[in-house]
Amino acid sequence: MINKIVLSMASLRLMSGSIEIIAALLMLRFNQIDKALMVNTGLAMVGPLVLLTTTTLGLVGLADKLSFSKMIWVLAGVSCIFIGIVKK
């Protein structure tokens, strides 16, 4: 039997991948740089949102197995990822 949290995480990643493929096909269909850039900009929000959601689901699933100090380290690591994404 598949764990519900793992199934949710995998489903989000499948959905994200499908959105990426559809976006690539739209770029090819439009065949214009400005429209491709608009599609790509829309994708810029999908990736971090999926990362945050799947990480949150994973942390919820591990919450009873991780000590408080380890949970702080994981949250610090996720924070560093997002700071790295936002900072240029």
DSSP file (Angstrom, degrees, kcal/mol; ACC not computed):
  #  RESIDUE AA STRUCTURE BP1 BP2  ACC     N-H-->O    O-->H-N    N-H-->O    O-->H-N    TCO  KAPPA ALPHA  PHI   PSI    X-CA   Y-CA   Z-CA
    1    1 A M              0   0    0      0, 0.0     2,-0.3     0, 0.0     0, 0.0   0.000 360.0 360.0 360.0 133.9    0.0    0.0    0.0
    2    2 A I        -     0   0    0      1,-0.1     2,-0.1     2,-0.0     0, 0.0  -0.606 360.0-111.7 -83.2 135.1    1.4    3.4   -1.0
    3    3 A N     >  -     0   0    0     -2,-0.3     4,-2.5     1,-0.1     5,-0.2  -0.408  21.0-132.4 -63.0 136.7    1.8    6.0    1.7
    4    4 A K  H  > S+     0   0    0      1,-0.2     4,-2.3     2,-0.2     5,-0.1   0.867 105.8  49.9 -61.9 -38.5   -0.7    8.9    1.2
    5    5 A I  H  > S+     0   0    0      2,-0.2     4,-2.6     1,-0.2    -1,-0.2   0.920 111.5  47.7 -68.8 -42.6    1.9   11.6    1.7
    6    6 A V  H  > S+     0   0    0      2,-0.2     4,-2.7     1,-0.2     5,-0.2   0.910 112.1  50.7 -63.4 -41.4    4.3    9.9   -0.8
    7    7 A L  H  X S+     0   0    0     -4,-2.5     4,-2.4     2,-0.2    -2,-0.2   0.904 111.1  48.5 -61.8 -41.8    1.4    9.6   -3.3
    8    8 A S  H  X S+     0   0    0     -4,-2.3     4,-2.3     2,-0.2    -2,-0.2   0.919 112.3  48.1 -64.6 -43.5    0.5   13.3   -2.8
    9    9 A M  H  X S+     0   0    0     -4,-2.6     4,-2.0     1,-0.2    -2,-0.2   0.928 113.8  46.5 -63.2 -45.1    4.2   14.3   -3.3
   10   10 A A  H  X S+     0   0    0     -4,-2.7     4,-2.5     1,-0.2    -1,-0.2   0.890 110.8  53.0 -64.9 -39.2    4.5   12.2   -6.5
   11   11 A S  H  X S+     0   0    0     -4,-2.4     4,-2.6    -5,-0.2    -1,-0.2   0.908 108.3  50.2 -63.2 -42.0    1.2   13.5   -7.8
   12   12 A L  H  X S+     0   0    0     -4,-2.3     4,-2.6     1,-0.2    -1,-0.2   0.912 111.5  48.4 -61.7 -41.9    2.3   17.1   -7.4
   13   13 A R  H  X S+     0   0    0     -4,-2.0     4,-2.6     2,-0.2    -2,-0.2   0.886 111.3  49.9 -67.3 -38.3    5.6   16.3   -9.2
   14   14 A L  H  X S+     0   0    0     -4,-2.5     4,-2.3     2,-0.2    -2,-0.2   0.914 112.4  48.0 -64.1 -42.1    3.7   14.6  -12.1
   15   15 A M  H  X S+     0   0    0     -4,-2.6     4,-2.3     2,-0.2    -2,-0.2   0.919 112.0  49.6 -63.6 -43.2    1.4   17.6  -12.3
   16   16 A S  H  X S+     0   0    0     -4,-2.6     4,-2.2     1,-0.2    -2,-0.2   0.918 111.2  49.1 -62.0 -44.2    4.3   19.9  -12.3
   17   17 A G  H  X S+     0   0    0     -4,-2.6     4,-2.3     1,-0.2    -1,-0.2   0.889 109.9  51.7 -62.8 -39.1    6.1   17.9  -15.0
   18   18 A S  H  X S+     0   0    0     -4,-2.3     4,-2.6     1,-0.2    -1,-0.2   0.900 108.7  50.7 -64.8 -40.2    2.9   17.9  -17.1
   19   19 A I  H  X S+     0   0    0     -4,-2.3     4,-2.4     1,-0.2    -2,-0.2   0.900 109.5  51.5 -63.3 -40.2    2.7   21.7  -16.8
   20   20 A E  H  X S+     0   0    0     -4,-2.2     4,-2.2     2,-0.2    -2,-0.2   0.915 111.2  47.0 -62.3 -43.7    6.3   22.0  -17.9
   21   21 A I  H  X S+     0   0    0     -4,-2.3     4,-2.3     2,-0.2    -2,-0.2   0.925 112.4  49.2 -66.0 -44.1    5.7   19.8  -21.0
   22   22 A I  H  X S+     0   0    0     -4,-2.6     4,-2.4     1,-0.2    -1,-0.2   0.904 110.5  51.7 -61.4 -40.5    2.5   21.7  -21.9
   23   23 A A  H  X S+     0   0    0     -4,-2.4     4,-2.4     2,-0.2    -1,-0.2   0.907 108.8  50.2 -63.2 -41.4    4.4   25.0  -21.6
   24   24 A A  H  X S+     0   0    0     -4,-2.2     4,-2.0     1,-0.2    -1,-0.2   0.907 111.0  49.1 -63.7 -40.7    7.2   23.7  -23.9
   25   25 A L  H  X S+     0   0    0     -4,-2.3     4,-2.4     1,-0.2    -2,-0.2   0.885 109.7  52.0 -66.0 -37.7    4.6   22.7  -26.5
   26   26 A L  H  X S+     0   0    0     -4,-2.4     4,-3.0     2,-0.2     5,-0.3   0.908 107.4  52.7 -63.9 -41.0    3.0   26.1  -26.2
   27   27 A M  H  X S+     0   0    0     -4,-2.4     4,-2.3     1,-0.2     5,-0.4   0.925 111.8  45.7 -59.6 -43.8    6.3   27.8  -26.8
   28   28 A L  H  < S+     0   0    0     -4,-2.0    -1,-0.2     2,-0.2    -2,-0.2   0.893 113.2  50.3 -66.2 -38.9    6.8   25.7  -29.9
   29   29 A R  H  < S+     0   0    0     -4,-2.4    -2,-0.2     1,-0.2    -1,-0.2   0.922 113.7  43.5 -66.0 -44.7    3.3   26.4  -31.1
   30   30 A F  H  < S-     0   0    0     -4,-3.0    -2,-0.2    -5,-0.1    -1,-0.2   0.882  84.2-167.3 -69.3 -37.8    3.5   30.2  -30.6
   31   31 A N     <  +     0   0    0     -4,-2.3     2,-0.4    -5,-0.3    -3,-0.1   0.818  46.1 115.7  54.0  35.7    7.0   30.3  -32.2
   32   32 A Q     >  -     0   0    0     -5,-0.4     4,-2.5     1,-0.1     5,-0.2  -1.000  65.7-138.8-135.5 135.8    7.5   33.8  -31.0
   33   33 A I  H  > S+     0   0    0     -2,-0.4     4,-2.4     1,-0.2     5,-0.2   0.905 102.1  51.5 -61.5 -43.9   10.2   34.9  -28.5
   34   34 A D  H  > S+     0   0    0      1,-0.2     4,-1.7     2,-0.2    -1,-0.2   0.902 113.6  43.6 -63.6 -40.8    7.9   37.3  -26.6
   35   35 A K  H  > S+     0   0    0      2,-0.2     4,-2.3     1,-0.2    -1,-0.2   0.880 112.6  52.5 -71.7 -37.2    5.1   34.8  -26.1
   36   36 A A  H  X S+     0   0    0     -4,-2.5     4,-2.5     1,-0.2    -2,-0.2   0.887 108.7  51.4 -63.5 -37.6    7.6   32.0  -25.2
   37   37 A L  H  X S+     0   0    0     -4,-2.4     4,-2.2    -5,-0.2    -1,-0.2   0.877 107.9  51.9 -66.6 -37.4    9.1   34.4  -22.6
   38   38 A M  H  X S+     0   0    0     -4,-1.7     4,-1.8     2,-0.2    -2,-0.2   0.916 111.0  47.2 -63.6 -43.2    5.6   35.0  -21.2
   39   39 A V  H  X S+     0   0    0     -4,-2.3     4,-1.6     1,-0.2    -2,-0.2   0.921 112.2  50.4 -62.7 -44.0    5.0   31.2  -20.8
   40   40 A N  H  X S+     0   0    0     -4,-2.5     4,-1.1     1,-0.2    -2,-0.2   0.870 107.1  54.1 -63.1 -37.6    8.4   30.8  -19.2
   41   41 A T  H  < S+     0   0    0     -4,-2.2     4,-0.5     1,-0.2     3,-0.4   0.886 105.4  53.4 -64.6 -38.9    7.6   33.6  -16.7
   42   42 A G  H >X S+     0   0    0     -4,-1.8     3,-1.0     1,-0.2     4,-0.7   0.865 106.1  54.0 -62.3 -35.8    4.5   31.8  -15.7
   43   43 A L  H 3X S+     0   0    0     -4,-1.6     4,-1.8     1,-0.2     3,-0.3   0.763  90.9  75.0 -69.3 -24.9    6.5   28.7  -15.1
   44   44 A A  H 3< S+     0   0    0     -4,-1.1    -1,-0.2    -3,-0.4    -2,-0.2   0.764  99.4  45.0 -61.0 -24.2    8.8   30.6  -12.8
   45   45 A M  H <> S+     0   0    0     -3,-1.0     4,-1.4    -4,-0.5    -1,-0.2   0.765 106.7  59.2 -88.2 -28.0    6.1   30.6  -10.1
   46   46 A V  H  X S+     0   0    0     -4,-0.7     4,-2.6    -3,-0.3     5,-0.2   0.929 100.2  54.6 -68.6 -46.2    5.1   26.9  -10.6
   47   47 A G  H  X S+     0   0    0     -4,-1.8     4,-2.5     1,-0.2     5,-0.2   0.940 111.9  40.0 -57.7 -56.0    8.6   25.4   -9.7
   48   48 A P  H  > S+     0   0    0      0, 0.0     4,-2.7     0, 0.0    -1,-0.2   0.862 114.9  54.3 -63.4 -34.0    9.1   27.1   -6.3
   49   49 A L  H  X S+     0   0    0     -4,-1.4     4,-2.4     2,-0.2    -2,-0.2   0.922 110.9  44.7 -64.8 -43.2    5.5   26.5   -5.4
   50   50 A V  H  X S+     0   0    0     -4,-2.6     4,-2.9     2,-0.2     5,-0.3   0.907 113.2  51.7 -66.8 -41.0    5.7   22.8   -6.1
   51   51 A L  H  X S+     0   0    0     -4,-2.5     4,-2.3    -5,-0.2     5,-0.2   0.938 112.5  45.4 -59.2 -47.5    9.0   22.6   -4.2
   52   52 A L  H  X S+     0   0    0     -4,-2.7     4,-2.3     2,-0.2    -2,-0.2   0.913 115.1  47.2 -63.0 -44.2    7.5   24.3   -1.2
   53   53 A T  H  X S+     0   0    0     -4,-2.4     4,-2.5     2,-0.2    -2,-0.2   0.931 114.2  44.9 -66.8 -46.6    4.4   22.2   -1.2
   54   54 A T  H  X S+     0   0    0     -4,-2.9     4,-2.4     2,-0.2    -1,-0.2   0.891 114.1  50.2 -66.9 -37.1    6.2   18.8   -1.7
   55   55 A T  H  X S+     0   0    0     -4,-2.3     4,-2.6    -5,-0.3    -1,-0.2   0.913 110.5  50.1 -64.7 -41.8    8.7   19.8    1.0
   56   56 A T  H  X S+     0   0    0     -4,-2.3     4,-2.5    -5,-0.2    -2,-0.2   0.925 110.7  49.0 -62.0 -45.0    6.0   20.7    3.4
   57   57 A L  H  X S+     0   0    0     -4,-2.5     4,-2.2     1,-0.2    -1,-0.2   0.919 112.1  49.2 -60.3 -43.5    4.2   17.5    2.8
   58   58 A G  H  X S+     0   0    0     -4,-2.4     4,-1.6     1,-0.2    -2,-0.2   0.901 111.2  48.9 -62.8 -41.4    7.4   15.5    3.4
   59   59 A L  H  X S+     0   0    0     -4,-2.6     4,-1.0     2,-0.2    -1,-0.2   0.878 109.2  52.5 -66.9 -37.6    8.1   17.4    6.6
   60   60 A V  H  < S+     0   0    0     -4,-2.5     3,-0.4     1,-0.2     4,-0.4   0.910 110.0  49.7 -62.4 -41.0    4.5   16.8    7.8
   61   61 A G  H  < S+     0   0    0     -4,-2.2     3,-0.3     1,-0.2    -1,-0.2   0.817 117.4  39.9 -66.7 -30.5    5.1   13.1    7.1
   62   62 A L  H >X S+     0   0    0     -4,-1.6     3,-1.9     1,-0.2     4,-1.8   0.499  85.5 100.9 -95.0  -4.9    8.4   13.1    9.0
   63   63 A A  T 3< S+     0   0    0     -4,-1.0    -1,-0.2    -3,-0.4    -2,-0.1   0.836  84.4  46.3 -54.0 -38.7    7.3   15.4   11.9
   64   64 A D  T 34 S+     0   0    0     -4,-0.4    -1,-0.3    -3,-0.3    -2,-0.1   0.649 115.7  47.1 -79.4 -12.6    6.8   12.5   14.3
   65   65 A K  T <4 S+     0   0    0     -3,-1.9     2,-0.3    -4,-0.1    -2,-0.2   0.627 100.3  74.0-101.8 -17.3   10.1   10.9   13.3
   66   66 A L  S  < S-     0   0    0     -4,-1.8     2,-0.1    -7,-0.2    -7,-0.0  -0.759  78.1-123.8-100.9 143.7   12.4   13.9   13.5
   67   67 A S     >  -     0   0    0     -2,-0.3     4,-2.1     1,-0.1     5,-0.2  -0.378  31.5-107.6 -73.9 163.2   13.6   15.7   16.6
   68   68 A F  H  > S+     0   0    0      1,-0.2     4,-2.0     2,-0.2     5,-0.1   0.895 119.3  52.4 -60.0 -41.3   12.9   19.3   17.0
   69   69 A S  H  > S+     0   0    0      1,-0.2     4,-1.8     2,-0.2    -1,-0.2   0.890 109.8  48.1 -66.1 -38.2   16.5   20.3   16.4
   70   70 A K  H  > S+     0   0    0      2,-0.2     4,-2.3     1,-0.2    -1,-0.2   0.871 108.5  54.7 -68.6 -35.0   16.7   18.3   13.2
   71   71 A M  H  X S+     0   0    0     -4,-2.1     4,-2.6     1,-0.2    -2,-0.2   0.895 106.1  52.4 -63.6 -39.0   13.4   19.9   12.0
   72   72 A I  H  X S+     0   0    0     -4,-2.0     4,-2.4     2,-0.2    -1,-0.2   0.908 108.6  50.6 -61.5 -42.7   15.1   23.3   12.6
   73   73 A W  H  X S+     0   0    0     -4,-1.8     4,-2.2     2,-0.2    -2,-0.2   0.906 110.9  48.6 -62.6 -42.0   18.0   22.2   10.4
   74   74 A V  H  X S+     0   0    0     -4,-2.3     4,-2.4     2,-0.2    -2,-0.2   0.935 112.4  47.9 -63.7 -46.0   15.7   21.1    7.6
   75   75 A L  H  X S+     0   0    0     -4,-2.6     4,-2.4     1,-0.2    -2,-0.2   0.874 110.2  52.6 -63.1 -36.7   13.7   24.3    7.7
   76   76 A A  H  X S+     0   0    0     -4,-2.4     4,-2.2     2,-0.2    -1,-0.2   0.906 109.5  49.8 -64.7 -40.6   17.0   26.3    7.7
   77   77 A G  H  X S+     0   0    0     -4,-2.2     4,-1.8     2,-0.2    -2,-0.2   0.916 110.9  47.9 -64.0 -43.9   18.1   24.4    4.6
   78   78 A V  H  X S+     0   0    0     -4,-2.4     4,-2.1     1,-0.2    -1,-0.2   0.897 110.5  53.0 -63.5 -39.9   14.8   25.0    2.8
   79   79 A S  H  X S+     0   0    0     -4,-2.4     4,-2.5     1,-0.2    -2,-0.2   0.909 106.7  52.4 -60.9 -42.0   15.1   28.7    3.8
   80   80 A C  H  X S+     0   0    0     -4,-2.2     4,-2.3     2,-0.2    -1,-0.2   0.880 107.1  53.3 -61.5 -38.2   18.6   28.8    2.2
   81   81 A I  H  X S+     0   0    0     -4,-1.8     4,-1.7     1,-0.2    -1,-0.2   0.942 111.5  44.8 -61.4 -47.3   17.2   27.4   -1.0
   82   82 A F  H  X S+     0   0    0     -4,-2.1     4,-2.3     1,-0.2     5,-0.2   0.864 111.2  52.2 -68.9 -35.0   14.5   30.0   -1.2
   83   83 A I  H  X S+     0   0    0     -4,-2.5     4,-2.7     1,-0.2    -1,-0.2   0.905 110.1  50.5 -63.9 -39.9   17.0   32.8   -0.4
   84   84 A G  H  < S+     0   0    0     -4,-2.3    -2,-0.2    -5,-0.2    -1,-0.2   0.831 110.8  48.8 -66.4 -32.5   19.2   31.5   -3.1
   85   85 A I  H  < S+     0   0    0     -4,-1.7    -2,-0.2    -5,-0.1    -1,-0.2   0.904 116.6  41.0 -72.7 -41.7   16.3   31.5   -5.6
   86   86 A V  H  < S+     0   0    0     -4,-2.3    -2,-0.2    -5,-0.1    -3,-0.2   0.896 101.9  76.4 -77.2 -41.3   15.2   35.1   -4.7
   87   87 A K     <        0   0    0     -4,-2.7     0, 0.0    -5,-0.2     0, 0.0  -0.454 360.0 360.0 -73.7 142.1   18.6   36.7   -4.5
   88   88 A K              0   0    0     -2,-0.1    -1,-0.1     0, 0.0    -4,-0.1   0.390 360.0 360.0-112.7 360.0   20.4   37.5   -7.7
